[in-house]
Amino acid sequence: MAPRARPCPPAGTAADPRLQNLLALEHEFWSRGLRWLAGVDEVGRGPLAGPVVAAAVVMPPGVAVPGIDDSKRLRPGRREELARAVVETALAAGIGAASVREIDRLNIRRATALAMQRALRRLRVVPEHLLVDGLPVPELGLAAQTAVVGGDARVHAIACASVVAKVWRDRLMQRLARRWPGYGWERNCGYGTPEHLAALRRLGPTPQHRRSFSPVSDHLLPP
């Protein structure tokens, strides 16, 4: 069963201290009268195959999802449960992706920004401020933006976005693994694991491989 989201009292009151720490930045903005805060995060910058995926999530002010965390710290089954809880609770959630062709044409940083733009466009509310994991992303077009290095482990809204993006991309890579078997994408999600690298040497690249990335470009078959 997905965790039940619950109202979270202001920082400093008796509540789950970990959730309070995660919500500290949001509480600062809520106290200034800003309500619609969009957490934005991506997954899939580093793999050799598959798209880069971003999520944008706007949670109701003062509401937290117990157990939410950086998606990389969670077991797959727990991520699935939390992703359901986030989507069921959020005022708005959007997913955006940039394809392998776009990654190769634009580079991974610009393709990531494109995926984030698409995720934000799919929100049914207009955010007043963005909370972005990592460094600022000027391409998002909203000056009201706060970037937090390691935000997926430090900011509730960003953690929510990280979980939704990770679950969505993992499901996609499982579907792609059925179409292009042998690379282990259902386990490695396109990352350069020994299993994946051995399959690249044996089978060569697929249309889902990023030819601008090494070792796809440098050590294997030419485009």
LUMMI-268575 format. One record per residue (C-alpha): chain; residue number from 1; residue in one letter; x, y, z. Coordinates in nm, 4 decimals. Example, Ala and Ser with C-alpha at 12.3 -4.5 7.8 and 13.67 -1.06 7.14 Angstrom:
2
(A 1 a (1.2300 -0.4500 0.7800)) (A 2 s (1.3670 -0.1060 0.7140)) 
END
This chain:
223
(A 1 m (0.0000 0.0000 0.0000)) (A 2 a (0.1311 0.3450 -0.0869)) (A 3 p (0.2216 0.5658 0.2106)) (A 4 r (-0.0515 0.8125 0.3024)) (A 5 a (0.0568 1.1740 0.2626)) (A 6 r (-0.0073 1.3862 0.5636)) (A 7 p (-0.0085 1.7523 0.6671)) (A 8 c (0.3274 1.8458 0.8083)) (A 9 p (0.3408 2.1192 1.0733)) (A 10 p (0.5884 2.4059 1.0456)) (A 11 a (0.9514 2.3420 1.1205)) (A 12 g (1.0258 2.3384 1.4901)) (A 13 t (0.7036 2.1670 1.5973)) (A 14 a (0.6731 1.8083 1.7149)) (A 15 a (0.6835 1.5966 1.3995)) (A 16 d (0.9079 1.3605 1.2078)) (A 17 p (1.2386 1.5535 1.2222)) (A 18 r (1.3591 1.4080 0.8950)) (A 19 l (1.0490 1.5264 0.7094)) (A 20 q (1.0850 1.8657 0.8741)) (A 21 n (1.4408 1.8924 0.7467)) (A 22 l (1.3260 1.7989 0.3972)) (A 23 l (1.0510 2.0634 0.4119)) (A 24 a (1.2635 2.3432 0.5582)) (A 25 l (1.3224 2.5193 0.2266)) (A 26 e (0.9575 2.4889 0.1229)) (A 27 h (0.8492 2.6361 0.4580)) (A 28 e (1.0652 2.9419 0.3852)) (A 29 f (0.8797 3.0064 0.0603)) (A 30 w (0.5355 2.9264 0.2043)) (A 31 s (0.5984 3.1743 0.4856)) (A 32 r (0.6580 3.4419 0.2191)) (A 33 g (0.3232 3.3709 0.0560)) (A 34 l (0.4468 3.1528 -0.2320)) (A 35 r (0.2318 2.8415 -0.2589)) (A 36 w (0.2994 2.6664 -0.5892)) (A 37 l (0.6551 2.5317 -0.5659)) (A 38 a (0.7657 2.2875 -0.8346)) (A 39 g (1.0365 2.0387 -0.7489)) (A 40 v (1.2307 1.9428 -1.0622)) (A 41 d (1.4764 1.6571 -1.1063)) (A 42 e (1.6080 1.4301 -1.3776)) (A 43 v (1.7299 1.0755 -1.4113)) (A 44 g (1.9389 0.9218 -1.6846)) (A 45 r (2.2207 1.1666 -1.7519)) (A 46 g (2.4878 0.8985 -1.7242)) (A 47 p (2.3606 0.5851 -1.9028)) (A 48 l (2.4904 0.4702 -2.2395)) (A 49 a (2.1375 0.3984 -2.3635)) (A 50 g (1.7865 0.5359 -2.3351)) (A 51 p (1.6437 0.8846 -2.2937)) (A 52 v (1.7022 1.1329 -2.0158)) (A 53 v (1.3812 1.1815 -1.8149)) (A 54 a (1.2724 1.4694 -1.5914)) (A 55 a (0.9814 1.5125 -1.3528)) (A 56 a (0.8220 1.8256 -1.2103)) (A 57 v (0.6008 1.7958 -0.9039)) (A 58 v (0.3891 2.0567 -0.7217)) (A 59 m (0.2797 1.9350 -0.3799)) (A 60 p (0.0022 2.0941 -0.1697)) (A 61 p (0.1536 2.3438 0.0733)) (A 62 g (0.2337 2.1804 0.4054)) (A 63 v (0.1764 1.8229 0.2872)) (A 64 a (0.4506 1.5605 0.3056)) (A 65 v (0.4932 1.2039 0.1820)) (A 66 p (0.6376 0.9917 0.4649)) (A 67 g (0.9431 0.7931 0.3603)) (A 68 i (1.0268 1.0071 0.0582)) (A 69 d (1.3985 1.0202 -0.0166)) (A 70 d (1.6518 1.0465 -0.2943)) (A 71 s (1.5398 0.7790 -0.5402)) (A 72 k (1.8889 0.6254 -0.5454)) (A 73 r (1.8586 0.5371 -0.1772)) (A 74 l (1.5337 0.3439 -0.2143)) (A 75 r (1.4672 -0.0169 -0.3104)) (A 76 p (1.2732 -0.0572 -0.6380)) (A 77 g (0.9528 -0.1741 -0.4685)) (A 78 r (0.9619 0.1141 -0.2224)) (A 79 r (1.0202 0.3613 -0.5056)) (A 80 e (0.7084 0.2303 -0.6788)) (A 81 e (0.5006 0.2764 -0.3638)) (A 82 l (0.6303 0.6285 -0.3055)) (A 83 a (0.5837 0.7301 -0.6694)) (A 84 r (0.2162 0.6302 -0.6432)) (A 85 a (0.1802 0.8288 -0.3212)) (A 86 v (0.3393 1.1365 -0.4808)) (A 87 v (0.1218 1.1257 -0.7930)) (A 88 e (-0.1951 1.0669 -0.5894)) (A 89 t (-0.1158 1.3577 -0.3559)) (A 90 a (0.0419 1.6156 -0.5875)) (A 91 l (-0.1505 1.9138 -0.7150)) (A 92 a (0.0301 1.8545 -1.0425)) (A 93 a (0.2981 1.6219 -1.1770)) (A 94 g (0.4588 1.6242 -1.5198)) (A 95 i (0.7053 1.3980 -1.6986)) (A 96 g (0.9304 1.5071 -1.9836)) (A 97 a (1.1966 1.3223 -2.1795)) (A 98 a (1.4647 1.3924 -2.4366)) (A 99 s (1.5401 1.1147 -2.6818)) (A 100 v (1.8721 0.9539 -2.7630)) (A 101 r (1.8800 1.1491 -3.0913)) (A 102 e (1.8255 1.4739 -2.9036)) (A 103 i (2.0996 1.3840 -2.6547)) (A 104 d (2.3437 1.3153 -2.9392)) (A 105 r (2.2446 1.6324 -3.1249)) (A 106 l (2.2267 1.8772 -2.8349)) (A 107 n (2.4615 1.7237 -2.5703)) (A 108 i (2.3423 1.5797 -2.2426)) (A 109 r (2.3211 1.9083 -2.0496)) (A 110 r (2.0994 2.0782 -2.3063)) (A 111 a (1.8928 1.7617 -2.3544)) (A 112 t (1.8364 1.7459 -1.9787)) (A 113 a (1.7145 2.1059 -1.9810)) (A 114 l (1.4803 2.0167 -2.2676)) (A 115 a (1.3367 1.7237 -2.0692)) (A 116 m (1.2795 1.9565 -1.7724)) (A 117 q (1.1051 2.2130 -1.9946)) (A 118 r (0.8717 1.9431 -2.1225)) (A 119 a (0.7962 1.8212 -1.7695)) (A 120 l (0.7073 2.1746 -1.6585)) (A 121 r (0.4820 2.2272 -1.9605)) (A 122 r (0.2786 1.9224 -1.8531)) (A 123 l (0.1917 2.0701 -1.5141)) (A 124 r (-0.1697 2.1789 -1.4816)) (A 125 v (-0.0741 2.4589 -1.2428)) (A 126 v (0.1769 2.7346 -1.3123)) (A 127 p (0.4533 2.7216 -1.0516)) (A 128 e (0.5539 3.0402 -0.8740)) (A 129 h (0.9025 2.9121 -0.7974)) (A 130 l (1.1182 2.6210 -0.9092)) (A 131 l (1.3283 2.4057 -0.6793)) (A 132 v (1.5839 2.2358 -0.9036)) (A 133 d (1.8305 1.9623 -0.8225)) (A 134 g (2.1916 2.0497 -0.8955)) (A 135 l (2.2875 2.3710 -1.0731)) (A 136 p (2.0586 2.6467 -1.2088)) (A 137 v (1.8976 2.5720 -1.5459)) (A 138 p (1.8554 2.9011 -1.7367)) (A 139 e (1.6647 2.7275 -2.0160)) (A 140 l (1.3672 2.6760 -1.7863)) (A 141 g (1.2774 3.0393 -1.8416)) (A 142 l (1.1723 3.1189 -1.4858)) (A 143 a (1.4001 3.3538 -1.2933)) (A 144 a (1.2304 3.2466 -0.9692)) (A 145 q (1.4460 2.9368 -0.9366)) (A 146 t (1.6481 2.7902 -0.6524)) (A 147 a (1.9056 2.5239 -0.7351)) (A 148 v (2.0165 2.2893 -0.4591)) (A 149 v (2.3168 2.0600 -0.5033)) (A 150 g (2.2089 1.7205 -0.3731)) (A 151 g (1.8529 1.8505 -0.3600)) (A 152 d (1.7020 1.5069 -0.4175)) (A 153 a (1.8208 1.4146 -0.0661)) (A 154 r (1.7648 1.7569 0.0937)) (A 155 v (1.4393 1.9062 -0.0390)) (A 156 h (1.1008 1.7328 -0.0206)) (A 157 a (0.9632 1.8523 -0.3566)) (A 158 i (1.2846 1.7608 -0.5396)) (A 159 a (1.2899 1.4170 -0.3751)) (A 160 c (0.9322 1.3637 -0.4943)) (A 161 a (1.0341 1.4543 -0.8494)) (A 162 s (1.3380 1.2276 -0.8343)) (A 163 v (1.1274 0.9264 -0.7355)) (A 164 v (0.8640 0.9869 -1.0048)) (A 165 a (1.1295 1.0337 -1.2752)) (A 166 k (1.3243 0.7246 -1.1685)) (A 167 v (1.0191 0.4968 -1.1638)) (A 168 w (0.8996 0.6244 -1.5023)) (A 169 r (1.2403 0.5760 -1.6677)) (A 170 d (1.2978 0.2325 -1.5127)) (A 171 r (0.9641 0.1152 -1.6526)) (A 172 l (1.0563 0.2505 -1.9941)) (A 173 m (1.3931 0.0731 -1.9896)) (A 174 q (1.2179 -0.2532 -1.9017)) (A 175 r (0.9991 -0.2130 -2.2107)) (A 176 l (1.3013 -0.1283 -2.4267)) (A 177 a (1.4809 -0.4357 -2.2886)) (A 178 r (1.2094 -0.6568 -2.4345)) (A 179 r (1.2578 -0.4980 -2.7754)) (A 180 w (1.6388 -0.5117 -2.7633)) (A 181 p (1.7223 -0.8111 -2.5432)) (A 182 g (2.0696 -0.9103 -2.4354)) (A 183 y (2.1938 -0.5825 -2.2857)) (A 184 g (2.0372 -0.6276 -1.9433)) (A 185 w (1.8533 -0.2946 -1.9459)) (A 186 e (1.5849 -0.4431 -1.7223)) (A 187 r (1.8583 -0.4600 -1.4553)) (A 188 n (2.1104 -0.1872 -1.5436)) (A 189 c (1.8695 0.0716 -1.6929)) (A 190 g (2.1209 0.1486 -1.9657)) (A 191 y (2.4150 0.2276 -1.7397)) (A 192 g (2.7604 0.1032 -1.8367)) (A 193 t (2.7738 -0.2067 -1.6184)) (A 194 p (3.0081 -0.4955 -1.7057)) (A 195 e (2.7068 -0.6877 -1.8378)) (A 196 h (2.6059 -0.3997 -2.0651)) (A 197 l (2.9602 -0.3349 -2.1893)) (A 198 a (3.0093 -0.7034 -2.2691)) (A 199 a (2.6838 -0.7040 -2.4675)) (A 200 l (2.7938 -0.3936 -2.6587)) (A 201 r (3.1149 -0.5693 -2.7599)) (A 202 r (2.9223 -0.8811 -2.8580)) (A 203 l (2.6112 -0.7330 -3.0218)) (A 204 g (2.7060 -0.3769 -3.1130)) (A 205 p (2.4962 -0.0666 -3.0452)) (A 206 t (2.1207 -0.0377 -3.0933)) (A 207 p (1.9234 0.2715 -3.1996)) (A 208 q (1.8771 0.3360 -2.8274)) (A 209 h (2.2500 0.3776 -2.7633)) (A 210 r (2.3964 0.7263 -2.7270)) (A 211 r (2.6588 0.7402 -2.9970)) (A 212 s (2.8029 1.0627 -2.8589)) (A 213 f (2.8957 0.8768 -2.5373)) (A 214 s (3.2031 0.6646 -2.4933)) (A 215 p (3.2503 0.3728 -2.5104)) (A 216 v (2.9701 0.3637 -2.7690)) (A 217 s (3.1500 0.6185 -2.9868)) (A 218 d (3.5131 0.5517 -2.9000)) (A 219 h (3.5508 0.1781 -2.8716)) (A 220 l (3.2682 0.0108 -3.0580)) (A 221 l (3.1028 0.0166 -3.3956)) (A 222 p (3.0925 0.3506 -3.5814)) (A 223 p (2.7536 0.5247 -3.6272)) 
END
